[in-house]
């Protein structure tokens, strides 16, 4: 398993665990996060943390089933079923 694959799998596990701080710590201080289909940009680690806290307030039993995962350079692709 590559480091990038390990990071993506850990991120999804942390999301399922509901830990907004741990999720935000994957990002740099000046990161820009955009979740589709919502589309708006969230800028900075602390803003990302607040956004994740808000999302996790309604997504209290999230689970991610990875069907396929591939790594190409700095990009990780996932095909998955998200249960909210």
PyMOL Python script that loads the backbone (N, CA, C, O; Angstrom):
from pymol import cmd

cmd.read_pdbstr("""\
ATOM      1  N   UNK A   1       0.853  -1.171   0.000  1.00  0.00           N
ATOM      2  CA  UNK A   1       0.000   0.000   0.000  1.00  0.00           C
ATOM      3  C   UNK A   1       0.900   1.235   0.000  1.00  0.00           C
ATOM      4  O   UNK A   1       1.836   1.322   0.794  1.00  0.00           O
ATOM      5  N   UNK A   2       0.618   2.188  -0.888  1.00  0.00           N
ATOM      6  CA  UNK A   2       1.425   3.409  -0.960  1.00  0.00           C
ATOM      7  C   UNK A   2       1.081   4.346   0.199  1.00  0.00           C
ATOM      8  O   UNK A   2       0.033   4.206   0.829  1.00  0.00           O
ATOM      9  N   UNK A   3       1.973   5.301   0.473  1.00  0.00           N
ATOM     10  CA  UNK A   3       1.706   6.298   1.512  1.00  0.00           C
ATOM     11  C   UNK A   3       0.441   7.080   1.203  1.00  0.00           C
ATOM     12  O   UNK A   3      -0.347   7.368   2.104  1.00  0.00           O
ATOM     13  N   UNK A   4       0.238   7.426  -0.068  1.00  0.00           N
ATOM     14  CA  UNK A   4      -0.944   8.208  -0.452  1.00  0.00           C
ATOM     15  C   UNK A   4      -2.224   7.413  -0.217  1.00  0.00           C
ATOM     16  O   UNK A   4      -3.217   7.953   0.270  1.00  0.00           O
ATOM     17  N   UNK A   5      -2.195   6.139  -0.561  1.00  0.00           N
ATOM     18  CA  UNK A   5      -3.363   5.286  -0.311  1.00  0.00           C
ATOM     19  C   UNK A   5      -3.631   5.178   1.188  1.00  0.00           C
ATOM     20  O   UNK A   5      -4.781   5.245   1.623  1.00  0.00           O
ATOM     21  N   UNK A   6      -2.590   5.015   1.962  1.00  0.00           N
ATOM     22  CA  UNK A   6      -2.727   4.924   3.417  1.00  0.00           C
ATOM     23  C   UNK A   6      -3.360   6.189   3.978  1.00  0.00           C
ATOM     24  O   UNK A   6      -4.225   6.117   4.852  1.00  0.00           O
ATOM     25  N   UNK A   7      -2.934   7.350   3.481  1.00  0.00           N
ATOM     26  CA  UNK A   7      -3.475   8.631   3.949  1.00  0.00           C
ATOM     27  C   UNK A   7      -4.956   8.741   3.622  1.00  0.00           C
ATOM     28  O   UNK A   7      -5.746   9.141   4.478  1.00  0.00           O
ATOM     29  N   UNK A   8      -5.347   8.395   2.401  1.00  0.00           N
ATOM     30  CA  UNK A   8      -6.756   8.497   2.009  1.00  0.00           C
ATOM     31  C   UNK A   8      -7.605   7.541   2.845  1.00  0.00           C
ATOM     32  O   UNK A   8      -8.681   7.917   3.311  1.00  0.00           O
ATOM     33  N   UNK A   9      -7.142   6.333   3.034  1.00  0.00           N
ATOM     34  CA  UNK A   9      -7.895   5.367   3.854  1.00  0.00           C
ATOM     35  C   UNK A   9      -8.013   5.865   5.303  1.00  0.00           C
ATOM     36  O   UNK A   9      -9.069   5.721   5.919  1.00  0.00           O
ATOM     37  N   UNK A  10      -6.951   6.440   5.841  1.00  0.00           N
ATOM     38  CA  UNK A  10      -6.984   6.978   7.206  1.00  0.00           C
ATOM     39  C   UNK A  10      -7.937   8.167   7.295  1.00  0.00           C
ATOM     40  O   UNK A  10      -8.683   8.291   8.266  1.00  0.00           O
ATOM     41  N   UNK A  11      -7.918   9.044   6.285  1.00  0.00           N
ATOM     42  CA  UNK A  11      -8.811  10.203   6.265  1.00  0.00           C
ATOM     43  C   UNK A  11     -10.267   9.746   6.314  1.00  0.00           C
ATOM     44  O   UNK A  11     -11.057  10.280   7.092  1.00  0.00           O
ATOM     45  N   UNK A  12     -10.625   8.768   5.493  1.00  0.00           N
ATOM     46  CA  UNK A  12     -12.007   8.279   5.476  1.00  0.00           C
ATOM     47  C   UNK A  12     -12.373   7.611   6.803  1.00  0.00           C
ATOM     48  O   UNK A  12     -13.504   7.746   7.272  1.00  0.00           O
ATOM     49  N   UNK A  13     -11.438   6.904   7.402  1.00  0.00           N
ATOM     50  CA  UNK A  13     -11.687   6.293   8.714  1.00  0.00           C
ATOM     51  C   UNK A  13     -11.885   7.373   9.775  1.00  0.00           C
ATOM     52  O   UNK A  13     -12.758   7.244  10.634  1.00  0.00           O
ATOM     53  N   UNK A  14     -11.081   8.436   9.724  1.00  0.00           N
ATOM     54  CA  UNK A  14     -11.227   9.537  10.678  1.00  0.00           C
ATOM     55  C   UNK A  14     -12.555  10.261  10.478  1.00  0.00           C
ATOM     56  O   UNK A  14     -13.166  10.717  11.444  1.00  0.00           O
ATOM     57  N   UNK A  15     -13.001  10.366   9.230  1.00  0.00           N
ATOM     58  CA  UNK A  15     -14.310  10.979   8.962  1.00  0.00           C
ATOM     59  C   UNK A  15     -15.400  10.136   9.617  1.00  0.00           C
ATOM     60  O   UNK A  15     -16.294  10.670  10.274  1.00  0.00           O
ATOM     61  N   UNK A  16     -15.324   8.823   9.436  1.00  0.00           N
ATOM     62  CA  UNK A  16     -16.314   7.926  10.043  1.00  0.00           C
ATOM     63  C   UNK A  16     -16.287   8.021  11.567  1.00  0.00           C
ATOM     64  O   UNK A  16     -17.317   7.850  12.218  1.00  0.00           O
ATOM     65  N   UNK A  17     -15.116   8.290  12.133  1.00  0.00           N
ATOM     66  CA  UNK A  17     -14.977   8.430  13.586  1.00  0.00           C
ATOM     67  C   UNK A  17     -15.491   9.780  14.085  1.00  0.00           C
ATOM     68  O   UNK A  17     -15.686   9.957  15.287  1.00  0.00           O
ATOM     69  N   UNK A  18     -15.714  10.733  13.177  1.00  0.00           N
ATOM     70  CA  UNK A  18     -16.281  12.022  13.553  1.00  0.00           C
ATOM     71  C   UNK A  18     -15.312  12.987  14.208  1.00  0.00           C
ATOM     72  O   UNK A  18     -15.728  13.817  15.016  1.00  0.00           O
ATOM     73  N   UNK A  19     -14.035  12.902  13.882  1.00  0.00           N
ATOM     74  CA  UNK A  19     -13.012  13.737  14.514  1.00  0.00           C
ATOM     75  C   UNK A  19     -12.620  14.896  13.597  1.00  0.00           C
ATOM     76  O   UNK A  19     -11.709  14.763  12.781  1.00  0.00           O
ATOM     77  N   UNK A  20     -13.311  16.035  13.733  1.00  0.00           N
ATOM     78  CA  UNK A  20     -13.078  17.189  12.862  1.00  0.00           C
ATOM     79  C   UNK A  20     -11.661  17.736  12.997  1.00  0.00           C
ATOM     80  O   UNK A  20     -11.069  18.154  12.002  1.00  0.00           O
ATOM     81  N   UNK A  21     -11.107  17.741  14.209  1.00  0.00           N
ATOM     82  CA  UNK A  21      -9.747  18.261  14.406  1.00  0.00           C
ATOM     83  C   UNK A  21      -8.743  17.380  13.673  1.00  0.00           C
ATOM     84  O   UNK A  21      -7.855  17.888  12.987  1.00  0.00           O
ATOM     85  N   UNK A  22      -8.878  16.075  13.812  1.00  0.00           N
ATOM     86  CA  UNK A  22      -7.957  15.161  13.145  1.00  0.00           C
ATOM     87  C   UNK A  22      -8.068  15.310  11.628  1.00  0.00           C
ATOM     88  O   UNK A  22      -7.059  15.259  10.925  1.00  0.00           O
ATOM     89  N   UNK A  23      -9.281  15.494  11.125  1.00  0.00           N
ATOM     90  CA  UNK A  23      -9.475  15.693   9.686  1.00  0.00           C
ATOM     91  C   UNK A  23      -8.794  16.974   9.220  1.00  0.00           C
ATOM     92  O   UNK A  23      -8.114  16.977   8.194  1.00  0.00           O
ATOM     93  N   UNK A  24      -8.970  18.052   9.960  1.00  0.00           N
ATOM     94  CA  UNK A  24      -8.372  19.335   9.577  1.00  0.00           C
ATOM     95  C   UNK A  24      -6.851  19.263   9.594  1.00  0.00           C
ATOM     96  O   UNK A  24      -6.185  19.965   8.832  1.00  0.00           O
ATOM     97  N   UNK A  25      -6.304  18.426  10.452  1.00  0.00           N
ATOM     98  CA  UNK A  25      -4.847  18.310  10.548  1.00  0.00           C
ATOM     99  C   UNK A  25      -4.209  17.673   9.312  1.00  0.00           C
ATOM    100  O   UNK A  25      -2.985  17.695   9.180  1.00  0.00           O
ATOM    101  N   UNK A  26      -4.998  17.116   8.418  1.00  0.00           N
ATOM    102  CA  UNK A  26      -4.465  16.614   7.148  1.00  0.00           C
ATOM    103  C   UNK A  26      -4.098  17.770   6.204  1.00  0.00           C
ATOM    104  O   UNK A  26      -3.397  17.563   5.214  1.00  0.00           O
ATOM    105  N   UNK A  27      -4.570  18.979   6.511  1.00  0.00           N
ATOM    106  CA  UNK A  27      -4.429  20.120   5.617  1.00  0.00           C
ATOM    107  C   UNK A  27      -3.381  21.100   6.130  1.00  0.00           C
ATOM    108  O   UNK A  27      -3.145  21.194   7.335  1.00  0.00           O
ATOM    109  N   UNK A  28      -2.751  21.833   5.204  1.00  0.00           N
ATOM    110  CA  UNK A  28      -1.804  22.879   5.576  1.00  0.00           C
ATOM    111  C   UNK A  28      -2.569  24.112   6.048  1.00  0.00           C
ATOM    112  O   UNK A  28      -3.778  24.220   5.844  1.00  0.00           O
ATOM    113  N   UNK A  29      -1.850  25.040   6.682  1.00  0.00           N
ATOM    114  CA  UNK A  29      -2.474  26.271   7.179  1.00  0.00           C
ATOM    115  C   UNK A  29      -3.149  27.071   6.065  1.00  0.00           C
ATOM    116  O   UNK A  29      -4.156  27.737   6.305  1.00  0.00           O
ATOM    117  N   UNK A  30      -2.600  27.008   4.844  1.00  0.00           N
ATOM    118  CA  UNK A  30      -3.138  27.806   3.734  1.00  0.00           C
ATOM    119  C   UNK A  30      -3.909  26.959   2.715  1.00  0.00           C
ATOM    120  O   UNK A  30      -4.072  27.369   1.566  1.00  0.00           O
ATOM    121  N   UNK A  31      -4.378  25.793   3.129  1.00  0.00           N
ATOM    122  CA  UNK A  31      -5.092  24.891   2.215  1.00  0.00           C
ATOM    123  C   UNK A  31      -6.410  25.497   1.744  1.00  0.00           C
ATOM    124  O   UNK A  31      -7.012  26.331   2.419  1.00  0.00           O
ATOM    125  N   UNK A  32      -6.835  25.055   0.575  1.00  0.00           N
ATOM    126  CA  UNK A  32      -8.154  25.390   0.042  1.00  0.00           C
ATOM    127  C   UNK A  32      -8.878  24.065  -0.163  1.00  0.00           C
ATOM    128  O   UNK A  32      -8.396  23.191  -0.883  1.00  0.00           O
ATOM    129  N   UNK A  33     -10.044  23.920   0.478  1.00  0.00           N
ATOM    130  CA  UNK A  33     -10.825  22.683   0.402  1.00  0.00           C
ATOM    131  C   UNK A  33     -12.124  22.967  -0.335  1.00  0.00           C
ATOM    132  O   UNK A  33     -12.789  23.972  -0.084  1.00  0.00           O
ATOM    133  N   UNK A  34     -12.472  22.079  -1.237  1.00  0.00           N
ATOM    134  CA  UNK A  34     -13.720  22.215  -1.988  1.00  0.00           C
ATOM    135  C   UNK A  34     -14.368  20.843  -2.070  1.00  0.00           C
ATOM    136  O   UNK A  34     -13.792  19.908  -2.625  1.00  0.00           O
ATOM    137  N   UNK A  35     -15.574  20.726  -1.514  1.00  0.00           N
ATOM    138  CA  UNK A  35     -16.292  19.457  -1.559  1.00  0.00           C
ATOM    139  C   UNK A  35     -17.410  19.554  -2.591  1.00  0.00           C
ATOM    140  O   UNK A  35     -18.241  20.462  -2.553  1.00  0.00           O
ATOM    141  N   UNK A  36     -17.408  18.615  -3.492  1.00  0.00           N
ATOM    142  CA  UNK A  36     -18.465  18.561  -4.498  1.00  0.00           C
ATOM    143  C   UNK A  36     -19.615  17.728  -3.950  1.00  0.00           C
ATOM    144  O   UNK A  36     -19.356  16.799  -3.185  1.00  0.00           O
ATOM    145  N   UNK A  37     -20.840  17.998  -4.288  1.00  0.00           N
ATOM    146  CA  UNK A  37     -21.313  18.957  -5.280  1.00  0.00           C
ATOM    147  C   UNK A  37     -21.541  20.355  -4.713  1.00  0.00           C
ATOM    148  O   UNK A  37     -21.984  21.248  -5.435  1.00  0.00           O
ATOM    149  N   UNK A  38     -21.244  20.556  -3.427  1.00  0.00           N
ATOM    150  CA  UNK A  38     -21.488  21.856  -2.798  1.00  0.00           C
ATOM    151  C   UNK A  38     -20.738  22.963  -3.515  1.00  0.00           C
ATOM    152  O   UNK A  38     -21.319  24.001  -3.832  1.00  0.00           O
ATOM    153  N   UNK A  39     -19.472  22.757  -3.772  1.00  0.00           N
ATOM    154  CA  UNK A  39     -18.719  23.640  -4.641  1.00  0.00           C
ATOM    155  C   UNK A  39     -18.036  24.838  -4.022  1.00  0.00           C
ATOM    156  O   UNK A  39     -17.073  25.342  -4.600  1.00  0.00           O
ATOM    157  N   UNK A  40     -18.490  25.328  -2.858  1.00  0.00           N
ATOM    158  CA  UNK A  40     -17.845  26.514  -2.295  1.00  0.00           C
ATOM    159  C   UNK A  40     -16.478  26.150  -1.725  1.00  0.00           C
ATOM    160  O   UNK A  40     -16.252  25.024  -1.281  1.00  0.00           O
ATOM    161  N   UNK A  41     -15.573  27.124  -1.746  1.00  0.00           N
ATOM    162  CA  UNK A  41     -14.218  26.911  -1.249  1.00  0.00           C
ATOM    163  C   UNK A  41     -14.127  27.302   0.222  1.00  0.00           C
ATOM    164  O   UNK A  41     -14.700  28.303   0.651  1.00  0.00           O
ATOM    165  N   UNK A  42     -13.403  26.499   0.977  1.00  0.00           N
ATOM    166  CA  UNK A  42     -13.111  26.801   2.369  1.00  0.00           C
ATOM    167  C   UNK A  42     -11.601  26.987   2.446  1.00  0.00           C
ATOM    168  O   UNK A  42     -10.843  26.109   2.034  1.00  0.00           O
ATOM    169  N   UNK A  43     -11.160  28.134   2.975  1.00  0.00           N
ATOM    170  CA  UNK A  43      -9.737  28.483   2.952  1.00  0.00           C
ATOM    171  C   UNK A  43      -9.139  28.492   4.356  1.00  0.00           C
ATOM    172  O   UNK A  43      -9.652  29.144   5.265  1.00  0.00           O
ATOM    173  N   UNK A  44      -8.050  27.758   4.507  1.00  0.00           N
ATOM    174  CA  UNK A  44      -7.307  27.734   5.764  1.00  0.00           C
ATOM    175  C   UNK A  44      -7.711  26.573   6.661  1.00  0.00           C
ATOM    176  O   UNK A  44      -8.875  26.175   6.701  1.00  0.00           O
ATOM    177  N   UNK A  45      -6.726  26.036   7.384  1.00  0.00           N
ATOM    178  CA  UNK A  45      -6.963  24.859   8.230  1.00  0.00           C
ATOM    179  C   UNK A  45      -8.067  25.091   9.256  1.00  0.00           C
ATOM    180  O   UNK A  45      -8.915  24.219   9.449  1.00  0.00           O
ATOM    181  N   UNK A  46      -8.076  26.247   9.919  1.00  0.00           N
ATOM    182  CA  UNK A  46      -9.094  26.481  10.953  1.00  0.00           C
ATOM    183  C   UNK A  46     -10.492  26.592  10.354  1.00  0.00           C
ATOM    184  O   UNK A  46     -11.454  26.097  10.941  1.00  0.00           O
ATOM    185  N   UNK A  47     -10.617  27.229   9.201  1.00  0.00           N
ATOM    186  CA  UNK A  47     -11.921  27.305   8.529  1.00  0.00           C
ATOM    187  C   UNK A  47     -12.369  25.918   8.077  1.00  0.00           C
ATOM    188  O   UNK A  47     -13.553  25.588   8.146  1.00  0.00           O
ATOM    189  N   UNK A  48     -11.427  25.118   7.618  1.00  0.00           N
ATOM    190  CA  UNK A  48     -11.731  23.740   7.225  1.00  0.00           C
ATOM    191  C   UNK A  48     -12.205  22.957   8.449  1.00  0.00           C
ATOM    192  O   UNK A  48     -13.162  22.188   8.364  1.00  0.00           O
ATOM    193  N   UNK A  49     -11.539  23.152   9.583  1.00  0.00           N
ATOM    194  CA  UNK A  49     -11.951  22.495  10.826  1.00  0.00           C
ATOM    195  C   UNK A  49     -13.395  22.854  11.174  1.00  0.00           C
ATOM    196  O   UNK A  49     -14.192  21.973  11.496  1.00  0.00           O
ATOM    197  N   UNK A  50     -13.732  24.135  11.112  1.00  0.00           N
ATOM    198  CA  UNK A  50     -15.097  24.573  11.427  1.00  0.00           C
ATOM    199  C   UNK A  50     -16.107  23.989  10.438  1.00  0.00           C
ATOM    200  O   UNK A  50     -17.203  23.589  10.829  1.00  0.00           O
ATOM    201  N   UNK A  51     -15.737  23.941   9.169  1.00  0.00           N
ATOM    202  CA  UNK A  51     -16.618  23.365   8.149  1.00  0.00           C
ATOM    203  C   UNK A  51     -16.850  21.880   8.427  1.00  0.00           C
ATOM    204  O   UNK A  51     -17.982  21.402   8.344  1.00  0.00           O
ATOM    205  N   UNK A  52     -15.791  21.157   8.755  1.00  0.00           N
ATOM    206  CA  UNK A  52     -15.931  19.733   9.061  1.00  0.00           C
ATOM    207  C   UNK A  52     -16.786  19.523  10.313  1.00  0.00           C
ATOM    208  O   UNK A  52     -17.599  18.600  10.356  1.00  0.00           O
ATOM    209  N   UNK A  53     -16.611  20.374  11.335  1.00  0.00           N
ATOM    210  CA  UNK A  53     -17.449  20.257  12.536  1.00  0.00           C
ATOM    211  C   UNK A  53     -18.918  20.407  12.175  1.00  0.00           C
ATOM    212  O   UNK A  53     -19.760  19.656  12.666  1.00  0.00           O
ATOM    213  N   UNK A  54     -19.228  21.375  11.317  1.00  0.00           N
ATOM    214  CA  UNK A  54     -20.618  21.579  10.902  1.00  0.00           C
ATOM    215  C   UNK A  54     -21.149  20.369  10.140  1.00  0.00           C
ATOM    216  O   UNK A  54     -22.272  19.925  10.377  1.00  0.00           O
ATOM    217  N   UNK A  55     -20.341  19.838   9.227  1.00  0.00           N
ATOM    218  CA  UNK A  55     -20.782  18.668   8.466  1.00  0.00           C
ATOM    219  C   UNK A  55     -20.980  17.460   9.373  1.00  0.00           C
ATOM    220  O   UNK A  55     -21.946  16.714   9.216  1.00  0.00           O
ATOM    221  N   UNK A  56     -20.080  17.270  10.310  1.00  0.00           N
ATOM    222  CA  UNK A  56     -20.172  16.115  11.201  1.00  0.00           C
ATOM    223  C   UNK A  56     -21.321  16.237  12.195  1.00  0.00           C
ATOM    224  O   UNK A  56     -21.724  15.239  12.792  1.00  0.00           O
ATOM    225  N   UNK A  57     -21.857  17.442  12.384  1.00  0.00           N
ATOM    226  CA  UNK A  57     -22.989  17.614  13.295  1.00  0.00           C
ATOM    227  C   UNK A  57     -24.250  16.937  12.757  1.00  0.00           C
ATOM    228  O   UNK A  57     -25.109  16.521  13.535  1.00  0.00           O
ATOM    229  N   UNK A  58     -24.364  16.827  11.454  1.00  0.00           N
ATOM    230  CA  UNK A  58     -25.529  16.131  10.878  1.00  0.00           C
ATOM    231  C   UNK A  58     -25.163  14.764  10.320  1.00  0.00           C
ATOM    232  O   UNK A  58     -26.041  13.934  10.085  1.00  0.00           O
ATOM    233  N   UNK A  59     -23.901  14.529  10.111  1.00  0.00           N
ATOM    234  CA  UNK A  59     -23.432  13.253   9.551  1.00  0.00           C
ATOM    235  C   UNK A  59     -22.794  12.453  10.687  1.00  0.00           C
ATOM    236  O   UNK A  59     -21.576  12.279  10.735  1.00  0.00           O
ATOM    237  N   UNK A  60     -23.636  11.975  11.594  1.00  0.00           N
ATOM    238  CA  UNK A  60     -23.124  11.337  12.805  1.00  0.00           C
ATOM    239  C   UNK A  60     -22.858   9.843  12.649  1.00  0.00           C
ATOM    240  O   UNK A  60     -22.252   9.226  13.525  1.00  0.00           O
ATOM    241  N   UNK A  61     -23.299   9.266  11.556  1.00  0.00           N
ATOM    242  CA  UNK A  61     -23.105   7.828  11.344  1.00  0.00           C
ATOM    243  C   UNK A  61     -22.628   7.579   9.913  1.00  0.00           C
ATOM    244  O   UNK A  61     -23.180   6.738   9.205  1.00  0.00           O
ATOM    245  N   UNK A  62     -21.611   8.307   9.499  1.00  0.00           N
ATOM    246  CA  UNK A  62     -21.092   8.191   8.134  1.00  0.00           C
ATOM    247  C   UNK A  62     -20.207   6.954   8.007  1.00  0.00           C
ATOM    248  O   UNK A  62     -19.479   6.586   8.930  1.00  0.00           O
ATOM    249  N   UNK A  63     -20.291   6.334   6.851  1.00  0.00           N
ATOM    250  CA  UNK A  63     -19.429   5.183   6.558  1.00  0.00           C
ATOM    251  C   UNK A  63     -19.075   5.209   5.081  1.00  0.00           C
ATOM    252  O   UNK A  63     -19.886   5.608   4.245  1.00  0.00           O
ATOM    253  N   UNK A  64     -17.867   4.785   4.768  1.00  0.00           N
ATOM    254  CA  UNK A  64     -17.373   4.805   3.396  1.00  0.00           C
ATOM    255  C   UNK A  64     -16.902   3.409   3.020  1.00  0.00           C
ATOM    256  O   UNK A  64     -16.034   2.835   3.677  1.00  0.00           O
ATOM    257  N   UNK A  65     -17.481   2.875   1.963  1.00  0.00           N
ATOM    258  CA  UNK A  65     -17.062   1.574   1.452  1.00  0.00           C
ATOM    259  C   UNK A  65     -16.268   1.809   0.174  1.00  0.00           C
ATOM    260  O   UNK A  65     -16.825   2.238  -0.836  1.00  0.00           O
ATOM    261  N   UNK A  66     -14.985   1.534   0.214  1.00  0.00           N
ATOM    262  CA  UNK A  66     -14.136   1.726  -0.959  1.00  0.00           C
ATOM    263  C   UNK A  66     -14.307   0.526  -1.878  1.00  0.00           C
ATOM    264  O   UNK A  66     -14.064  -0.617  -1.489  1.00  0.00           O
ATOM    265  N   UNK A  67     -14.729   0.807  -3.101  1.00  0.00           N
ATOM    266  CA  UNK A  67     -14.892  -0.224  -4.126  1.00  0.00           C
ATOM    267  C   UNK A  67     -13.576  -0.402  -4.879  1.00  0.00           C
ATOM    268  O   UNK A  67     -13.118  -1.522  -5.106  1.00  0.00           O
ATOM    269  N   UNK A  68     -12.978   0.730  -5.263  1.00  0.00           N
ATOM    270  CA  UNK A  68     -11.701   0.707  -5.983  1.00  0.00           C
ATOM    271  C   UNK A  68     -10.909   1.945  -5.584  1.00  0.00           C
ATOM    272  O   UNK A  68     -11.482   2.990  -5.275  1.00  0.00           O
ATOM    273  N   UNK A  69      -9.594   1.814  -5.594  1.00  0.00           N
ATOM    274  CA  UNK A  69      -8.713   2.926  -5.255  1.00  0.00           C
ATOM    275  C   UNK A  69      -7.472   2.808  -6.124  1.00  0.00           C
ATOM    276  O   UNK A  69      -6.897   1.728  -6.262  1.00  0.00           O
ATOM    277  N   UNK A  70      -7.061   3.941  -6.713  1.00  0.00           N
ATOM    278  CA  UNK A  70      -5.864   3.950  -7.552  1.00  0.00           C
ATOM    279  C   UNK A  70      -5.068   5.214  -7.263  1.00  0.00           C
ATOM    280  O   UNK A  70      -5.630   6.261  -6.941  1.00  0.00           O
ATOM    281  N   UNK A  71      -3.758   5.098  -7.383  1.00  0.00           N
ATOM    282  CA  UNK A  71      -2.854   6.227  -7.181  1.00  0.00           C
ATOM    283  C   UNK A  71      -2.106   6.479  -8.478  1.00  0.00           C
ATOM    284  O   UNK A  71      -1.569   5.556  -9.092  1.00  0.00           O
ATOM    285  N   UNK A  72      -2.078   7.758  -8.893  1.00  0.00           N
ATOM    286  CA  UNK A  72      -1.311   8.165 -10.069  1.00  0.00           C
ATOM    287  C   UNK A  72      -0.589   9.462  -9.718  1.00  0.00           C
ATOM    288  O   UNK A  72      -1.206  10.525  -9.660  1.00  0.00           O
ATOM    289  N   UNK A  73       0.704   9.374  -9.488  1.00  0.00           N
ATOM    290  CA  UNK A  73       1.455  10.566  -9.087  1.00  0.00           C
ATOM    291  C   UNK A  73       0.957  11.080  -7.750  1.00  0.00           C
ATOM    292  O   UNK A  73       0.956  10.351  -6.758  1.00  0.00           O
ATOM    293  N   UNK A  74       0.530  12.350  -7.723  1.00  0.00           N
ATOM    294  CA  UNK A  74       0.017  12.963  -6.498  1.00  0.00           C
ATOM    295  C   UNK A  74      -1.495  12.854  -6.365  1.00  0.00           C
ATOM    296  O   UNK A  74      -2.078  13.434  -5.449  1.00  0.00           O
ATOM    297  N   UNK A  75      -2.135  12.119  -7.265  1.00  0.00           N
ATOM    298  CA  UNK A  75      -3.591  12.017  -7.275  1.00  0.00           C
ATOM    299  C   UNK A  75      -4.030  10.633  -6.818  1.00  0.00           C
ATOM    300  O   UNK A  75      -3.473   9.619  -7.237  1.00  0.00           O
ATOM    301  N   UNK A  76      -5.044  10.609  -5.948  1.00  0.00           N
ATOM    302  CA  UNK A  76      -5.651   9.348  -5.523  1.00  0.00           C
ATOM    303  C   UNK A  76      -7.103   9.371  -5.968  1.00  0.00           C
ATOM    304  O   UNK A  76      -7.839  10.316  -5.682  1.00  0.00           O
ATOM    305  N   UNK A  77      -7.501   8.332  -6.664  1.00  0.00           N
ATOM    306  CA  UNK A  77      -8.876   8.192  -7.135  1.00  0.00           C
ATOM    307  C   UNK A  77      -9.578   7.162  -6.262  1.00  0.00           C
ATOM    308  O   UNK A  77      -9.012   6.111  -5.961  1.00  0.00           O
ATOM    309  N   UNK A  78     -10.809   7.458  -5.855  1.00  0.00           N
ATOM    310  CA  UNK A  78     -11.587   6.449  -5.146  1.00  0.00           C
ATOM    311  C   UNK A  78     -12.933   6.288  -5.820  1.00  0.00           C
ATOM    312  O   UNK A  78     -13.562   7.260  -6.238  1.00  0.00           O
ATOM    313  N   UNK A  79     -13.359   5.048  -5.916  1.00  0.00           N
ATOM    314  CA  UNK A  79     -14.743   4.722  -6.250  1.00  0.00           C
ATOM    315  C   UNK A  79     -15.285   4.140  -4.963  1.00  0.00           C
ATOM    316  O   UNK A  79     -14.749   3.161  -4.446  1.00  0.00           O
ATOM    317  N   UNK A  80     -16.349   4.738  -4.441  1.00  0.00           N
ATOM    318  CA  UNK A  80     -16.820   4.281  -3.142  1.00  0.00           C
ATOM    319  C   UNK A  80     -18.315   4.520  -2.989  1.00  0.00           C
ATOM    320  O   UNK A  80     -18.933   5.269  -3.747  1.00  0.00           O
ATOM    321  N   UNK A  81     -18.863   3.867  -2.001  1.00  0.00           N
ATOM    322  CA  UNK A  81     -20.244   4.088  -1.593  1.00  0.00           C
ATOM    323  C   UNK A  81     -20.181   4.827  -0.266  1.00  0.00           C
ATOM    324  O   UNK A  81     -19.610   4.329   0.704  1.00  0.00           O
ATOM    325  N   UNK A  82     -20.773   6.021  -0.227  1.00  0.00           N
ATOM    326  CA  UNK A  82     -20.819   6.823   0.996  1.00  0.00           C
ATOM    327  C   UNK A  82     -22.193   6.641   1.628  1.00  0.00           C
ATOM    328  O   UNK A  82     -23.214   6.882   0.983  1.00  0.00           O
ATOM    329  N   UNK A  83     -22.218   6.222   2.868  1.00  0.00           N
ATOM    330  CA  UNK A  83     -23.483   6.062   3.593  1.00  0.00           C
ATOM    331  C   UNK A  83     -23.553   7.155   4.650  1.00  0.00           C
ATOM    332  O   UNK A  83     -22.679   7.280   5.508  1.00  0.00           O
ATOM    333  N   UNK A  84     -24.614   7.937   4.562  1.00  0.00           N
ATOM    334  CA  UNK A  84     -24.771   9.067   5.468  1.00  0.00           C
ATOM    335  C   UNK A  84     -26.010   8.887   6.322  1.00  0.00           C
ATOM    336  O   UNK A  84     -26.316   9.740   7.155  1.00  0.00           O
TER     337      UNK A  84
END
""", "prot")
cmd.dss("prot")
cmd.show_as("cartoon", "prot")
cmd.util.cbc("prot")
cmd.orient("prot")
